[in-house]
Each structure stands twice: as C-alpha cells, then as structure tokens.
Amino acid sequence: MFTETLATDGSNFGERSHSWWPFSLVAAALSFNFALCFVNTNISAVSNLHVIGCELVILTLTFLTAYSSASLTGMYFLVVLILYVTFLAFMRGINSLGGADIKIVRDFLIPFAFFWLGKRISLTDADRIVRWSVGVILGVGLFEYFFLDLFLKYFDIIGFYIARGTTADTEAARLSSGGLMVSGMRPESQGRELLPWLLGPHRVSSIFLEPSSLGNFGIIVTLWAVMRSKIDGRPWWGLFLLGLFCIVLADTRFAAIFLALGILILLLPPSLGTAVTAALPFTAVLVLLLVVTPADLSSNDTQGRLAYSAFVLSEFNISNWIGLADSPLQTFDAGYAYLFSGVGVLGALALWCCFMSLNGNSPYFHALRNAAGAYLTSLFLISQSQMTIKTAALLWLLLGAMSAFEISSEAEQYPNGVPAGGEYFGRRGHSVSA
C-alpha cells in the first residue's frame, strides 16, 4: 500500500497551465504508433528504435509530470522492481547468449507512470480524456472501414510492422493482410464473429494499427461508462454503446466474452469482488495446466489459443518458471508464459499482491480496480496485449484518477444536493492511500 499526498487541484482543465499535460501524454501514448506508420509510409523508413525512442520520451515526460504524486515508498518499490526485472533479463541473456531483452522493464514502468499521473486529475478531466479519445479513435476507425484503400495509401500498416521487424517480410504476409495487420482480415474459413452479416471480414484497428488493441480499448471505455453510471446514479448509455461499438468493429471475441465478467465484478459489493478477482490468476493458470484439452495449435479460435498458451507452459522447466531462461516458444499469444518467464512465479505473485493491495478513498476505486484486475488476468490466458502502452496508459490513468476520488459526506456543501453515489471535488492537500 502506498500513501501519497496530492499537491495539485486538477478539478478544472482550463484553470491551471499544467492541466493539459495528462491529456497530451495519453494522446501521445495512444497515437504515436499511428504517427510513425504515417511517417514510414509517406516520408522516411522507421525502425523499432523509433518506437522505443517515442515510448521512452513519453514515459520520461509522464514521470516528470507525475512524480509529486508518488510516495517515497512507491519510488523505492519501483526502483527495486526495475533492478529485479533487469537482473533477470540479463541472466536470461547470459543463458541464451542472445543478449538481454529488457522490454518487460518498460511494461512495468507504464502502470506506475500513468497511475501517478491519474492521481493529479479529477474525474471530470478523466471523462474528457475518455470522450475525446473515443471520438478520435472511432472517427479514424470509420474512415478506415469505409475508405480502406485511401486509408492504406497513407497508412501501410503491414509495411510498418515489417519495418519494425515484428513481422516477416514475405509475400504471404502482404497478400493475406491486404495492407492491414496480419490479423486485420478474418480468413474466409473462419469469418467474422460479431455481426458477420453486416460488417464482413475486415477487423478495424483505427489508430492502434491492430484490432486486438481497439477491442481492449473498447473494454476500458465500457467499464468506465459502467463505473461512472454507478457513481452518478444514472446510466451513461452513450459512452457505453461507443465502447461496445469499438469491440464490434474490431471483432475481438475475448472482449465480447469478458464484458459480462467485467461488468459483474464492477456491480458486485467491493469485498466480494475483491475475493473473486484475487483468485482469478490462480484459477486461470490451473485451468491452463489441468483443464485445457489439446487442440489444433495453428487454429486462431479461442480453443486453439488457449491450447497454445497451455502448451507453452507445459514446455517450461524450472529456469523458465523462476525467470532465469527465456520461454522455448513465442509468448505473444501466451500471456502467463510471458509473465512467468519475465519476472518468475514469485515475482508475479508479489506484483499481484501489490496490485490487490492498492487502496483508494472510496469503494468505487476498489470496484474499478477489481474489474481492471479481472481484465488483466483474463487476457493473460491468450495474450500480453494489455501491457502495451497504447491501451495500458489510459487504463492506469483512469485507475489513478479513481483512486483519488472522494465521496462528500457533507451534502450541505452542495446547494443542489449530492447526486446518487456521491459528489467529487477538488483534492488539494487531501491524503490518498493507493
């Protein structure tokens, strides 16, 4: 548990000169890959170094903006975590003779940076960030869907991923993708899962360049709409439906399935939701190890991806489980294998305990934390995409903002009464535990 004192009042975006920074940093995190794709297509070739450089700049600026929201204990914890994860990365590099891959260090910097940044803003600011993000992302997504050839003229997505080195430069990759990410078109043999009779095989990716991230973004928006509905005592149907629309456009099966669980956990009493969420990663790993049955590992359906994730874990030896050796198989579609080989089982357990110990000023934070935990641990069954800065920045910013949210117990302060669920206000000088 970390205890911080908030030194700023972020209750009005226009009142303070620094209040536009959170919006700018989240916008940069959401869109810099999109901008680099445009540069690669129309101006000059880019490489993975450009992506790493952009992420480094964004994280550095975020930490510089948000450091006052961090406690000394939190900073010490972050330093220890970086040293631990870096040590494991170098040990894996020595064992494999392939050099140290410290990408996972970046994966754990993102939550700290944006959670602390979120603690500097109000829920009103967070709402504005979500609304603007949804508007821009859906606008670009609809342009991609209705004017695909024109979109690809300026944003050669498969070419960008080839330039980054994350996709092999083969004729098959270019032909199967049609210029999109490899997963951007459902093959005829599989077909679209969500509204196939209306939308066809095209899976929209918008500024994220890959459909799975748009689906993850839709989950975050939808959960935020449910959370705000709970606080305000009135449904936020518009934002809720826009989040669902993102999921449908991206045709992300996981997002569609998970929403029922995520919304249920949001609506449960926080104490019960905490118990359910705390057990989820242990249940998920046991399911992979003991329950998932063999399937066609080349299949891209849910059963095939679960089977692959289980297969990767079954190939682990003790060095893999404690984080001293790289996974023998690729882990992009096996989130738990990525996590365990990166930080070890004990490290993953410590991080999960830390996450579940995060505290806030209202039960609403615990409900949102539980739903976010369910999202993270459920998606690890088939992916590690929830760790990318493209969507993780917004998720952790919203968690930080909710952790600083306080319910007024003095209704007389408000001449029009306190809305159902309470009212939030500026937080200069308030102590926040999270």
N, C-alpha and C positions, 0 to 999 in steps of 0.2 A: 504494500500500500504506500502510495506517495502522497505527501501533503504539500500543496502549493498555495501561495497567496497571489491572487490575481492583482496585478498592479494597474490594469487598464480597464477602461469602460468602453466596450465595443458595442454599446446599445444602438448607436446610430451611425450608419455607414458614412454619412456626409459630415459628421461633426468633428472628426479627427483626421488629420492629414495622413496618418498611417493606416487607416481602416481599409484602404483599397488593397493593401498587400495580401491579405488572405485570399481575396477573390483572384488576384493576379497569379498567385502561386498555384492555386488549384487549377486555374485555367491553363497555366503552363504545363502542369503535370498531365492534364487531360489531353492536351493537343500537340505537344512538341513532336511526337512521332508523325502526326499528320503533316506538320510543317516540314519536317525532314523528308517525308515522302514527296512532297511538292518540289522541294529543292532537288532531290535525286532525279525526279522525272524531267524537270524543266531547266535546271540551272547547272548543277555540278554533282558528280557522284559523291555519295556519302558512304561511311563505313560504320561499323559498330562502335568505333571510337567516338564518333559524333554523338551517338545515342548515349554512351556512358558520360561524355562530357556534359551534355544537357542535363542529365539526371543529377550529376554532381553539382552543377550550378544551382539547380532548383532546390536540392536538399541543403546546400550551404546557405542559401538565402532564407530558406524556411527556418533553419536552426537559428540564424542570426535574428530573425524576426520574433521567434517564439521562445528564446532561451529564458526570458524572465518569467515564463510560466512554469519552468522546471524547478523542482526542488533539488537540493544538494544530493539527497538520497537517490533521486531519479537519475541525476547525472552520473553518480558513481555506478549505479546499476548499468547504465548504458555503456560506460567505459569497460566495465568487467565483461559485459556481453560481447562487445566488439573484440576484446582481447581473446576471449574464449573461442569465438567462432573463427577468428583469424588464425589462431593456433591450430585448430582442427583443419582448416583449409590448407595450411602449409604442410601439415602432417600427411594429408591426402596427396598433396603434390609430390612429396618425397616418396611416398609409397608407390605412386603411379608413374613417377619420373616424367610427368607431363606438365609440371608447373602448377602453381596454386590458383584455383578459381575462387575468388572472393566475392562473387556475385551475391551469395547468400548474406554477406555482411550488409550490402545495400538493402536487401529485402527487410532486414530488421531495423534499419535506420528510418525507413519510411513511417512506420507506426509511431515512433517516438516524436519525430519532427512534426507530423501533422496532427497528432493528438494534442501536443502542446500548443500548436498554432490554433487549434479549435477552441482551446480554453480562453483565448483572447477575444472571442467574438460572441455575440448574442445569438439566440435562436432566430431572431429576425434576420440577422446577417446570413446565418446558415440557410434560411429559407430562400433568400435572394440568390445565393450561390447555386442552390439546387435548381431553382426555376430557370435561371439563365443557362445553366449547363444543359438542362433538358431541352430548352428551346433551341439552342445552337446545335446540339447533337442530333435531335430529331430533324431539324431543318436540313443538315448535311445528309442525314440518312435518307430522307425522302428524295433529295436531289440524286443521290447515288442510285436509288431504286428506279426512279422514273427516267433518268438520263444517264444510264450506266456508261455508254460509250463516251460521252462527253466527260463524265467523271473520271474515267480511266485515262483519258487523254492527258489530264493534269495530275492524276494520282495513280501511277502504275504501282499498285500495291505489291504484287508478286516480285516486280523488279526491285522494290525497296528491300524486301526481305532477303532476296538473293544478294543484294549489295551489302547487307548487314552480315551475311554469312550464316543466317539461321535457316535458310532453305537452299537446297542444292540447285545449281543452275542446269536444269535438264529440260529437254523439250517436253517430256511428260508433265512436269510440274507446271510449265507455262500453259500447255494445252488444257489440262484438267481444271486449272483455276480460272481460265478466261481473263487473266489480268488481276483477279482478286487474290486474296489469301487462298491457300490450297483448300481450306475448309469453307470458302465463300460460296461454293455451289454444292448443293446436295446431288450426289450421283443419281441417275435415273433409277437404278436398282433399289435405292433407299428412299428417296423422295423426302420432301419437307414433312415435318411432324406437326407443325402448328399452322392451321389454315392452308393446307396444300392446294385446295381447290381455288383459292383466291390469289395467293402470292407466288406460286411457282417455286423453282429450286433455289432462287437467289436468296442468300442469307446476308442481310445488310450488316455492315460493320461501322459505318459512319466514320468519325474522326479516330476511332480506335484501331481501324485497319484490320481487325479480326472480329468475327461475330461473337465469340465467347465473351470478350470484354464488354461488348454492348449489352449482352444478356446479364452479365454481372452488374453493370451499371443500372440496368432495369430493376434488379433485385434491391439494390441500395435505395433507389428512388421510391420504390413501392413500400419498403419497410419504413422509410422516413415519413411517407404520407400516412401510414397507419399510426405511427408514433405520434405525429402531430395531431391526428384526429383524436387520439386518446387524450392528449393534453388539452386540446381546445374544446372537447366535448361535442364536436361536430365533424362530419366526415369531410376529408379532403379528397373528394372524388376526382377532381381534375388531375391532380398530381398522381394519384393512384392509377388512373387509367393511362396516363402518359408513361408511367413506369412499365405497366403491362404491355403497352404498345412497343416499347423498346425490346422486350423479351420476345414478342411475336415476330417483329421484323428480323431479329437475329436468329430466330428459330432455335433457341437454346433449350433443350429438353430438361437439363438439370434445373435451370432457373424456374421453369414452369412447375416442375415437381416439388422443388424446395419451397416455393412460396407458401404452400399450405402449412408446412412445418414452421417456417419463419414467422408467419402471422400468428399461428397458435402460440408460439413461445412469447411473442410480444403481448398477447392478451392474457396469458396466464398470470396469476399472482407472482410477483418477482421471486419470492422464496422458492416456489415450486419450479418456476422457470430456471432458476439457478441450479437446482438439483438435476433437472433434466439435461441442461446444457453441459454441466460439469462431467456428466457420464458419457457424452456423445463421442469424444475421440477414442475412448477405451472401447466402446461398443463398435465403432467403425473399424478399428484395427482387428478386433476379434472376428468381425464379420468377414473381413478380407482373408484372414488366416484360416478360419474354420468353416465358413459357410459358403463362400462364393465357389461355384462349381466351374470346372473347365469350360471354356468356350473358344470360338474362333478368335484368336488374338488379333487377327487382321480386321475384324469387324469393328465398325465405328459406332455401333449402337451401345446403349447403356450396359448391357450384359458383357459385351466384348471389352469395354473399357474397364469395367470392374474386374473382369478376369485378368486383364493385363496388369492392373495395379496389384492384384493378389499374387500374380506370377512373379513380379519384380521382388516383392517382399520374400517370397519363398526362396529366391536365389541369394538372399543375404547371408553373409557369415557374420561372425562376432565383430569383426572390424567394421563392417558396414553398419551394424546396429549401434555401435558406440561412436560413429562418425569419423573413424580413422582411415577409411577407404571409400573411394568413390563407388557408387552403385554400378554393378556389372552391366546394367541395361539403362537406357534413357529413361528419365523420370518426369518428363514434361506432362505425361498422362498418368503419373503415379505420384500424387502429392505427398502421401505419407512416406514413401520411399525417398523422395527428395528431402523432406524434413529430417528424417532419421539419419540419412547419410550426411546431412549437412551439419546438424547440431548434436546428433546422438539421441538415444531414447531418454537419457537422464536430462539432457538439455531441453528437449521438447517438453518433458514433464514439468520442469522448472518454469519454462515460459508459459505453459498453460496455467499453472498455479498463479503465476504473476497476473495473467490476464483476468482470471476469475476473481482475483482479489482487488481489481480496480474498483474504486468507490466514487460515488457522486453525491450531490446534495439532495437528490430526490429519487423515489422509486422508479421514475421514468428512465433514468440512466441505467439502472440495473436491467430493466426490461429490454432496452436497446442493446446493451452490452451482451445480454444473453442471446438475442436474435443474431447479432454480429458473430458471436462465438459459434452458433449453430451453422451459420453461413460458411465460416472459415473451415470448420472441421468437416462439414458435409462435402464441401467441394474438394477437400484433400483426397477424397476417395478416388477421384478421377482426374485431378488437375492440380496445378500450382498457380493457375492464372490469377487467383485472388491476391497474390502477392505483388503483382506488377503495379508500378506507381500510377498507371493510367486510371485505375479504379480505386486502389488502396488509399490514395491521397484523400479522396472525397470521403470514403468510409471513416477513416480515422479522424478527419476534421470534424465530422458530424458527431462522432463519439466524444471528442473533446468538448465541443460546444454543449452537448447534453450533460456532460459531467459537471459543468459549471452552472447549469440551470438550477434555479432555486424557486420553490413554491412559497408565495407570500402567505403568512399566517395572519396578516393584519388586513382584513378586507376593507377596513375603513380608510386605508390609504388610497383606495380607488373609488372615485365618486360614482362610477358606473357599475360597481360591483366586480367581483372576481369571476372570470369565466370558469366554466366547469373544468376541473382539473388543475386550477391554479393560474397564477399570472407570473410572468417572468419580468425581471427588471435589471437595470444596470448593476454591475457587480464590483465596483471599485472597492478594494480593500477587503472583500469577503474571502474567508478561508475556505478552500475547496480540497476535499480529500479524494484523490483518484490517482 
